[in-house]
Amino acid sequence: MNYDCIIVGAGPAGIFTALEYLKRRPGKKILVLEKGKRIEERSCPMRKTGWCSNCDPCNITVGFSGAGAFSDGKLILSPEIGGKLDQYLPEEKHRELIRYVDDLYLSYGADTRLYGGELEKGVMSEIRQKAIRSNLTLVESPVRHMGTEGSYEIYTLIQKELFDRGADIRFNTEVTDLIVEGDAVAGVRADADYFGKSVVLAVGREGASWLNELCLRYGIETKIGGVDIGVRIEVRNEIMKEVNERVYESKLIYYTPTFDDRVRTFCQNPAGIVATEYYGDGLAVVNGHSYKAANLKTGNTNFAILVSNYFTHPFKEPIEYGKYIARLGNMLSGNKIIVQRYGDLRRGRRTTIERLKRNNLRPTLKDAVPGDLSLVLPYRIMLDIKEMIEALDNIFPGLASDETLLYGVEVKFYSNIISVNNRFETRYRGLYAGGDGAGITRGLVQSSINGVLIGRMLSGDEDH
Ligand SMILES: Cc1cc2nc3c(=O)[nH]c(=O)nc-3n(C[C@H](O)[C@H](O)[C@H](O)COP(=O)(O)OP(=O)(O)OC[C@H]3O[C@@H](n4cnc5c(N)ncnc54)[C@H](O)[C@@H]3O)c2cc1C
């Protein structure tokens, strides 16, 4: 079993590596090993029933196209958002690759409507003015929305194209170890030993802990990443109407008055749904998405408020810290997500089933458990979130109302950053790492670009 290249993980980073390499070097022998299922076999029962069936592995994050398959499919076309690729390539090159990847998604059928682009300059400037008055910073980031079902269809076409181009893709195959000879990689261990001239580790957040262990075992340097902890907010569409319709998503950053912590809004889903995301160890964290089809739209908008946490010596385990807090929420809710009305939180009382029933705003996450997030989140994070909600209320009046729902815990585990050079190659010759799992990216566009770049490096067409 000798390959030109073995790719571990079929998320956007892995599949765009394979696609670019095969486009440039047709006939190369590429093996993709993916621990989850083919895209057409992936389905989340909860999306039909409203209840999580604890699939193992979770179909939302694992399988062909990784966390991208059921994502909200927002292509955020800004070098400032979605990762750290700016540290590996010049800005002009980065912008050119954003256009390249955007064109690829368009060629597979992504919506041609672009939110927050030139046409919406007027609305953006109004929001910016309000933001400035409230000490918030608005980050400009044009968005193309594929929608959850749109992403699924697009990645289905990409899966077909990879097969057509001759890629050997094996599903339900988890890689457990590397095969290394001296200072070069020789292959990987899974259900069998597979040998290849190069190996690309593109394991996403799902595989980040495993990748860290691997780095320790093989003496590959890593830098500690941060962890963003917060809640998902749900309001009526009316509160976010203008942004929803014209800009789709407002990326706002705030330095809180009390702790001077960096807090940001993230992943806005107009007319969307709040969802649970399960990690390999059964940890339940909250997320959100929205469908494009009119009949699947809801009356609510959700987005996350996240507090960035970075730690200093001697603490080295931000992922564990984030999981610890999320686990506390799971512990109080029978491994579910806690939901609380903002009015209850402000008055220092829990939300009960009875209080939630009286709420005019209905939660879209049906199995969320009414409770008290102040029993879960550290005081500092809780206060940061409250101060952010009050600041955002100046831009979106009504956001800080009693009926607004807070779901917790939302955690973004930014994997430790794997030490790679500008070619994304580790200290082992032929061993590459990219995407979210390597701590380099945090979103669809940057992970896809990262894949394109690795594909070009492998083909020898690019070397910067
Ligand atoms: C619910 C949700 C919504 C999102 N919405 C958006 C959005 O709207 N816009 C946006 O830009 N980003 C979004 N994201 C983030 C985006 O999906 C990720 O940034 C992107 O998928 C990362 O790509 P990746 O290839 O690095 O990793 P992943 O997509 O995580 O893929 C990694 C793959 O590796 C596999 N794997 C892991 N370990 C192993 C192993 N040992 N052996 C074999 N296979 C392995 C996994 O099964 C997985 O399929 C969302 C994420 C989620 C979870």
The ligand as a Gaussian input file, in Angstrom:
#p B3LYP/6-31G(d) Opt

LIG

0 1
 C      -22.035000      23.247000      13.677000
 C      -20.893000      23.971000      12.988000
 C      -21.165000      25.077000      12.198000
 C      -20.117000      25.742000      11.543000
 N      -20.426000      26.791000      10.726000
 C      -19.442000      27.410000      10.039000
 C      -19.735000      28.451000       9.122000
 O      -20.890000      28.788000       8.878000
 N      -18.701000      29.078000       8.491000
 C      -17.391000      28.731000       8.705000
 O      -16.499000      29.345000       8.101000
 N      -17.078000      27.713000       9.543000
 C      -18.067000      27.044000      10.210000
 N      -17.762000      26.016000      11.058000
 C      -16.342000      25.645000      11.204000
 C      -15.887000      24.819000      10.007000
 O      -16.783000      23.753000       9.796000
 C      -14.470000      24.319000      10.275000
 O      -13.626000      25.452000      10.460000
 C      -13.912000      23.479000       9.147000
 O      -14.753000      22.384000       8.883000
 C      -12.508000      22.979000       9.504000
 O      -12.026000      22.165000       8.491000
 P      -10.907000      21.056000       8.793000
 O      -10.723000      20.301000       7.537000
 O       -9.714000      21.708000       9.375000
 O      -11.489000      20.125000       9.931000
 P      -12.885000      19.282000      10.044000
 O      -13.923000      19.868000       9.163000
 O      -13.141000      19.195000      11.484000
 O      -12.493000      17.863000       9.466000
 C      -11.590000      17.007000      10.099000
 C      -11.923000      15.570000       9.726000
 O      -10.886000      14.731000      10.236000
 C      -11.463000      13.520000      10.693000
 N      -10.537000      12.917000      11.670000
 C      -10.186000      13.407000      12.884000
 N       -9.286000      12.590000      13.466000
 C       -9.080000      11.568000      12.608000
 C       -8.274000      10.393000      12.657000
 N       -7.467000      10.137000      13.691000
 N       -8.324000       9.519000      11.622000
 C       -9.136000       9.760000      10.537000
 N       -9.937000      10.870000      10.445000
 C       -9.890000      11.761000      11.464000
 C      -12.778000      13.963000      11.309000
 O      -13.682000      12.871000      11.347000
 C      -13.227000      15.061000      10.354000
 O      -14.072000      14.564000       9.344000
 C      -18.786000      25.318000      11.720000
 C      -18.500000      24.223000      12.538000
 C      -19.542000      23.539000      13.164000
 C      -19.208000      22.354000      14.032000

